[in-house]
Structure formats: C-alpha cells, structure tokens
Amino acid sequence: MPQPRPVRGGAGRTDAAGFEYPASGQWDAGWQPTPADLNGDGKADLFLLNTAGTYVSALSRATGGFDYVAGQGPAGFSAVAGDFNHDGRGDVFLYASATGD
C-alpha cells in the first residue's frame, strides 16, 4: 500500500482526512515522517511535521489504516522519536537546531 502524504487535492486517492495516496508512495517536500509507537499499542504510528509547523499524528488502527490527529505548532522545528520518559510509549521531541530551542 502506498504511503500517505499530507497534501490537499491533486491526483490520486484522497481519504476523509484529506490525505492523498499517490501511486509513487513519495512524501511531499517539507514533510518529515517520524515513526514511533505514539499510543503504546505495539503498532507503528507516524508523526508527520512540516517546515511551517503543521503536524499530523497518524495512529495505526488494529484493523489497518490510520486515525489522524492534526494541529499547528511553531515553524522551523524538527522531530526525533524515542521513549524519553521511560514509560514504554513513544515520545516525540521537537527542536529547532537554528535557534537551539
């Protein structure tokens, strides 16, 4: 199955969240996919962040596919995943290397 990419409209199949599934499976420029088990269910989820600060958490469903949660944060950040607080669930750390934030 092709990987979803956060785009609006265009060619390809688009789901209810507005994500287009292109035949090529390539991400649009500016989006950083970060894999992590964000909800602790043992399934790989994705945290997607773009340079404008828009983010999407794509949470894997037990039956296949994803549930999406989107929001807006500050621009210019990057993401790295890990279990930073040692609770067994994936965490996402945002940082701005240009400013040290």
RABEL-V11854 format. One record per pair of residues at least 12 apart in sequence whose C-alpha atoms are under 6 Angstrom apart, sorted by the first residue. I is the first residue (numbers start at 1). J is the second residue. Records with the same first field share a line. If there is no record, write none. Layout:
BEGIN
I=J / J
END
This chain:
BEGIN
2=25
3=25
4=21
5=20 / 27
6=19
7=19 / 20
30=50 / 51
31=49 / 50
32=48 / 49
33=47 / 48
34=46 / 47
36=90
37=90
38=90
40=89
45=58 / 59 / 60
46=58
51=75 / 76
52=75
53=72 / 73 / 74 / 75
54=71 / 72
55=70 / 71
56=69 / 70
57=69
77=95 / 96
78=94 / 95
79=93 / 94
80=92 / 93
END
